Amino acid sequence: MPSAIEQIVDVYVRLKNRRGLDQLMMHRQRLAVDLKSRSGYDFSRPIGQIDDEIAIIEAGLSRLKAESADLGATHQI
């Protein structure tokens, strides 16, 4: 079963919502920076999860870009 972030990214890609994906990415990146700057507690698990989510979002952005390129090539014929 796909995780929540995978389902969200999939919906954004299907709706061609690049802005939503970008905002999701920026939010996760800010969280990662914030957690990495903290001390006094082992934040490795949440940082790892956020890094995994960033990778999923990057894959969604790549899918969206590939689909846009495919559409552009189709319309130029």
DSSP file (Angstrom, degrees, kcal/mol; ACC not computed):
  #  RESIDUE AA STRUCTURE BP1 BP2  ACC     N-H-->O    O-->H-N    N-H-->O    O-->H-N    TCO  KAPPA ALPHA  PHI   PSI    X-CA   Y-CA   Z-CA
    1    1 A M              0   0    0      0, 0.0     0, 0.0     0, 0.0     0, 0.0   0.000 360.0 360.0 360.0 130.0    0.0    0.0    0.0
    2    2 A P        -     0   0    0      0, 0.0     2,-0.0     0, 0.0     0, 0.0  -0.300 360.0-111.9 -65.7 148.7    1.5    3.4   -1.0
    3    3 A S     >  -     0   0    0      1,-0.1     4,-2.1     4,-0.0     5,-0.2  -0.236  30.9-102.2 -72.7 168.9    2.3    5.8    1.8
    4    4 A A  H  > S+     0   0    0      1,-0.2     4,-2.5     2,-0.2     5,-0.2   0.915 122.8  50.8 -59.7 -44.2    0.4    9.0    2.3
    5    5 A I  H  > S+     0   0    0      1,-0.2     4,-2.7     2,-0.2    -1,-0.2   0.877 108.6  52.5 -65.1 -36.2    3.1   11.1    0.6
    6    6 A E  H  > S+     0   0    0      2,-0.2     4,-2.3     1,-0.2    -1,-0.2   0.905 110.8  47.4 -64.2 -40.5    3.2    8.8   -2.4
    7    7 A Q  H  X S+     0   0    0     -4,-2.1     4,-2.1     2,-0.2    -2,-0.2   0.906 112.6  48.8 -67.2 -41.2   -0.6    9.2   -2.8
    8    8 A I  H  X S+     0   0    0     -4,-2.5     4,-2.4     2,-0.2    -2,-0.2   0.938 113.0  47.0 -62.9 -47.3   -0.4   12.9   -2.5
    9    9 A V  H  X S+     0   0    0     -4,-2.7     4,-2.5     1,-0.2    -2,-0.2   0.903 110.0  54.1 -62.5 -41.3    2.4   13.2   -5.0
   10   10 A D  H  X S+     0   0    0     -4,-2.3     4,-2.6    -5,-0.2    -1,-0.2   0.905 109.1  48.0 -60.2 -42.0    0.5   10.9   -7.4
   11   11 A V  H  X S+     0   0    0     -4,-2.1     4,-2.4     2,-0.2    -1,-0.2   0.927 110.9  50.8 -65.2 -44.7   -2.5   13.1   -7.3
   12   12 A Y  H  <>S+     0   0    0     -4,-2.4     5,-3.1     1,-0.2     4,-0.4   0.901 112.1  47.7 -59.5 -40.5   -0.4   16.2   -7.9
   13   13 A V  H ><5S+     0   0    0     -4,-2.5     3,-1.1     3,-0.2    -2,-0.2   0.935 111.4  49.6 -66.7 -45.2    1.2   14.6  -10.9
   14   14 A R  H 3<5S+     0   0    0     -4,-2.6    -1,-0.2     1,-0.3    -2,-0.2   0.858 114.9  44.5 -62.0 -34.3   -2.2   13.4  -12.3
   15   15 A L  T 3<5S-     0   0    0     -4,-2.4    -1,-0.3    -5,-0.2    -2,-0.2   0.468 110.2-125.5 -86.4  -1.5   -3.5   16.9  -11.9
   16   16 A K  T < 5 +     0   0    0     -3,-1.1     2,-1.3    -4,-0.4    -3,-0.2   0.891  51.0 162.6  57.5  42.2   -0.3   18.4  -13.3
   17   17 A N     >< +     0   0    0     -5,-3.1     4,-1.8     1,-0.2    -1,-0.2  -0.649   8.6 163.2 -96.3  78.1    0.0   20.5  -10.2
   18   18 A R  H  > S+     0   0    0     -2,-1.3     4,-2.7     1,-0.2    -1,-0.2   0.880  74.6  56.0 -62.3 -40.0    3.7   21.6  -10.4
   19   19 A R  H  > S+     0   0    0      1,-0.2     4,-2.5     2,-0.2    -1,-0.2   0.908 106.0  50.5 -62.0 -42.6    3.1   24.4   -7.9
   20   20 A G  H  > S+     0   0    0      2,-0.2     4,-2.3     1,-0.2    -1,-0.2   0.908 111.5  48.1 -61.3 -42.9    1.7   22.0   -5.3
   21   21 A L  H  X S+     0   0    0     -4,-1.8     4,-2.4     2,-0.2    -2,-0.2   0.902 111.0  51.1 -64.4 -41.5    4.7   19.7   -5.7
   22   22 A D  H  X S+     0   0    0     -4,-2.7     4,-2.6     2,-0.2    -2,-0.2   0.913 111.5  47.3 -62.6 -42.2    7.1   22.6   -5.4
   23   23 A Q  H  X S+     0   0    0     -4,-2.5     4,-2.3     2,-0.2    -2,-0.2   0.897 111.2  51.1 -66.8 -39.6    5.4   23.8   -2.2
   24   24 A L  H  X S+     0   0    0     -4,-2.3     4,-2.2     2,-0.2    -2,-0.2   0.908 111.8  48.5 -60.9 -42.6    5.5   20.3   -0.8
   25   25 A M  H  X S+     0   0    0     -4,-2.4     4,-2.6     2,-0.2    -2,-0.2   0.935 110.4  49.6 -64.4 -47.6    9.2   20.1   -1.6
   26   26 A M  H  X S+     0   0    0     -4,-2.6     4,-2.4     1,-0.2    -1,-0.2   0.896 110.5  51.3 -60.6 -40.0   10.0   23.4   -0.1
   27   27 A H  H  X S+     0   0    0     -4,-2.3     4,-2.2     2,-0.2    -1,-0.2   0.940 111.7  45.9 -62.7 -47.2    8.1   22.5    3.1
   28   28 A R  H  X S+     0   0    0     -4,-2.2     4,-2.4     1,-0.2    -2,-0.2   0.892 112.0  52.0 -64.3 -38.8   10.0   19.2    3.5
   29   29 A Q  H  X S+     0   0    0     -4,-2.6     4,-2.4     2,-0.2    -1,-0.2   0.905 109.3  49.6 -64.5 -40.6   13.3   20.9    2.8
   30   30 A R  H  X S+     0   0    0     -4,-2.4     4,-2.5     2,-0.2    -2,-0.2   0.910 110.7  50.5 -63.5 -41.7   12.7   23.5    5.5
   31   31 A L  H  X S+     0   0    0     -4,-2.2     4,-2.8     2,-0.2     5,-0.2   0.923 110.4  49.7 -60.8 -44.2   11.8   20.8    7.9
   32   32 A A  H  X S+     0   0    0     -4,-2.4     4,-2.5     2,-0.2    -2,-0.2   0.924 111.5  47.7 -62.0 -45.4   15.0   18.9    7.1
   33   33 A V  H  X S+     0   0    0     -4,-2.4     4,-1.2     2,-0.2    -1,-0.2   0.922 113.0  49.3 -61.7 -44.3   17.1   22.0    7.6
   34   34 A D  H  X S+     0   0    0     -4,-2.5     4,-0.5     1,-0.2     3,-0.4   0.935 113.4  44.9 -61.9 -47.7   15.4   22.8   10.9
   35   35 A L  H >< S+     0   0    0     -4,-2.8     3,-0.9     1,-0.2    -1,-0.2   0.877 110.6  54.2 -66.2 -37.1   15.8   19.3   12.3
   36   36 A K  H 3< S+     0   0    0     -4,-2.5    -1,-0.2     1,-0.2    -2,-0.2   0.746 105.6  54.5 -69.1 -22.2   19.4   19.0   11.2
   37   37 A S  H 3< S+     0   0    0     -4,-1.2    -1,-0.2    -3,-0.4    -2,-0.2   0.581  93.7  90.4 -87.1  -9.7   20.3   22.3   13.0
   38   38 A R    <<  -     0   0    0     -3,-0.9     2,-0.3    -4,-0.5     5,-0.2  -0.496  54.3-172.1 -87.6 155.7   18.9   21.0   16.3
   39   39 A S        +     0   0    0     -2,-0.2     3,-0.1     1,-0.1    -2,-0.0  -0.871  53.5  64.5-136.5 172.0   20.8   19.2   19.0
   40   40 A G  S    S+     0   0    0     -2,-0.3     2,-0.3     1,-0.1    -1,-0.1   0.357  98.7  56.7  95.7  -5.2   20.1   17.4   22.2
   41   41 A Y  S    S-     0   0    0     -3,-0.1     2,-1.1     0, 0.0    -1,-0.1  -0.986  89.3-105.7-153.6 150.6   18.0   14.6   20.7
   42   42 A D        +     0   0    0     -2,-0.3     3,-0.4     1,-0.1    -3,-0.1  -0.704  38.4 170.8 -83.6 102.1   18.6   12.0   18.0
   43   43 A F     >  +     0   0    0     -2,-1.1     4,-2.4     1,-0.2     5,-0.2   0.176  42.7 111.6 -94.9  16.5   16.6   13.3   15.0
   44   44 A S  H  > S+     0   0    0      1,-0.2     4,-2.4     2,-0.2    -1,-0.2   0.868  74.2  51.5 -63.2 -37.2   18.0   10.7   12.6
   45   45 A R  H  > S+     0   0    0     -3,-0.4     4,-2.4     2,-0.2    -1,-0.2   0.965 113.8  40.9 -66.9 -51.6   14.7    8.9   12.2
   46   46 A P  H  > S+     0   0    0      0, 0.0     4,-2.5     0, 0.0    -2,-0.2   0.888 115.9  51.8 -64.9 -34.0   12.5   11.9   11.3
   47   47 A I  H  X S+     0   0    0     -4,-2.4     4,-2.6     2,-0.2    -2,-0.2   0.918 109.9  49.7 -64.8 -41.7   15.3   13.3    9.1
   48   48 A G  H  X S+     0   0    0     -4,-2.4     4,-2.1    -5,-0.2    -1,-0.2   0.899 111.0  49.0 -61.5 -41.2   15.5   10.0    7.3
   49   49 A Q  H  X S+     0   0    0     -4,-2.4     4,-2.3     2,-0.2    -2,-0.2   0.915 111.7  48.6 -65.6 -42.4   11.8    9.9    6.8
   50   50 A I  H  X S+     0   0    0     -4,-2.5     4,-2.5     2,-0.2    -2,-0.2   0.904 110.1  52.0 -64.4 -40.6   11.8   13.5    5.4
   51   51 A D  H  X S+     0   0    0     -4,-2.6     4,-2.0     2,-0.2    -1,-0.2   0.898 109.5  50.1 -61.7 -39.7   14.7   12.6    3.1
   52   52 A D  H  X S+     0   0    0     -4,-2.1     4,-1.9     2,-0.2    -2,-0.2   0.906 110.7  49.4 -63.3 -41.5   12.7    9.7    1.8
   53   53 A E  H  X S+     0   0    0     -4,-2.3     4,-2.4     1,-0.2    -2,-0.2   0.882 108.0  53.6 -65.9 -38.0    9.7   12.0    1.3
   54   54 A I  H  X S+     0   0    0     -4,-2.5     4,-2.7     1,-0.2    -1,-0.2   0.905 107.6  51.4 -61.9 -40.9   11.9   14.5   -0.6
   55   55 A A  H  X S+     0   0    0     -4,-2.0     4,-2.1     2,-0.2    -1,-0.2   0.890 109.6  49.9 -63.1 -39.1   13.0   11.6   -2.9
   56   56 A I  H  X S+     0   0    0     -4,-1.9     4,-2.0     2,-0.2    -2,-0.2   0.907 111.7  48.0 -65.5 -41.7    9.4   10.7   -3.6
   57   57 A I  H  X S+     0   0    0     -4,-2.4     4,-2.5     2,-0.2    -2,-0.2   0.908 110.0  52.3 -65.8 -41.6    8.5   14.3   -4.4
   58   58 A E  H  X S+     0   0    0     -4,-2.7     4,-2.2     1,-0.2    -1,-0.2   0.899 108.6  50.9 -60.4 -40.4   11.6   14.6   -6.7
   59   59 A A  H  X S+     0   0    0     -4,-2.1     4,-2.4     2,-0.2    -1,-0.2   0.898 109.7  50.6 -63.8 -39.5   10.4   11.4   -8.5
   60   60 A G  H  X S+     0   0    0     -4,-2.0     4,-2.5     2,-0.2    -2,-0.2   0.904 109.1  50.6 -63.7 -41.7    7.0   13.0   -8.9
   61   61 A L  H  X S+     0   0    0     -4,-2.5     4,-2.4     2,-0.2    -2,-0.2   0.890 110.3  50.4 -62.8 -38.7    8.5   16.2  -10.3
   62   62 A S  H  X S+     0   0    0     -4,-2.2     4,-2.6     2,-0.2    -2,-0.2   0.911 110.3  49.5 -65.2 -42.0   10.5   14.1  -12.8
   63   63 A R  H  X S+     0   0    0     -4,-2.4     4,-2.6     2,-0.2    -2,-0.2   0.921 111.5  49.0 -61.5 -43.7    7.3   12.2  -13.8
   64   64 A L  H  X S+     0   0    0     -4,-2.5     4,-2.1     1,-0.2    -2,-0.2   0.903 112.0  48.4 -63.2 -41.5    5.5   15.5  -14.3
   65   65 A K  H  X S+     0   0    0     -4,-2.4     4,-2.3     2,-0.2    -2,-0.2   0.911 111.8  49.4 -64.9 -42.9    8.4   16.9  -16.4
   66   66 A A  H  X S+     0   0    0     -4,-2.6     4,-2.4     1,-0.2    -2,-0.2   0.904 111.2  49.3 -63.7 -41.4    8.6   13.7  -18.5
   67   67 A E  H  X S+     0   0    0     -4,-2.6     4,-2.2     2,-0.2    -1,-0.2   0.888 110.9  50.1 -65.6 -38.3    4.8   13.9  -19.1
   68   68 A S  H  X S+     0   0    0     -4,-2.1     4,-2.3     2,-0.2    -2,-0.2   0.896 110.9  49.2 -65.7 -40.0    5.1   17.5  -20.1
   69   69 A A  H  X S+     0   0    0     -4,-2.3     4,-2.2     2,-0.2    -2,-0.2   0.902 110.6  50.6 -65.7 -40.7    7.9   16.7  -22.5
   70   70 A D  H  X S+     0   0    0     -4,-2.4     4,-1.9     1,-0.2    -2,-0.2   0.906 111.3  48.2 -63.6 -41.1    5.9   13.9  -24.0
   71   71 A L  H  X S+     0   0    0     -4,-2.2     4,-2.3     2,-0.2    -2,-0.2   0.906 110.4  51.9 -65.6 -41.0    2.9   16.2  -24.5
   72   72 A G  H  X S+     0   0    0     -4,-2.3     4,-0.9     1,-0.2    -2,-0.2   0.895 110.3  48.0 -62.3 -41.0    5.1   18.9  -26.1
   73   73 A A  H  < S+     0   0    0     -4,-2.2     4,-0.3     1,-0.2     3,-0.2   0.870 111.7  50.7 -67.9 -36.8    6.5   16.4  -28.6
   74   74 A T  H >< S+     0   0    0     -4,-1.9     3,-1.0     1,-0.2    -2,-0.2   0.887 109.1  50.1 -68.6 -39.7    3.0   15.1  -29.4
   75   75 A H  H 3< S+     0   0    0     -4,-2.3    -1,-0.2     1,-0.2    -2,-0.2   0.684 101.3  63.6 -74.8 -17.2    1.6   18.6  -30.1
   76   76 A Q  T 3<        0   0    0     -4,-0.9    -1,-0.2    -3,-0.2    -2,-0.2   0.551 360.0 360.0 -84.8  -6.2    4.5   19.5  -32.4
   77   77 A I    <         0   0    0     -3,-1.0    -1,-0.2    -4,-0.3    -2,-0.1   0.493 360.0 360.0 -74.7 360.0    3.6   16.9  -35.0
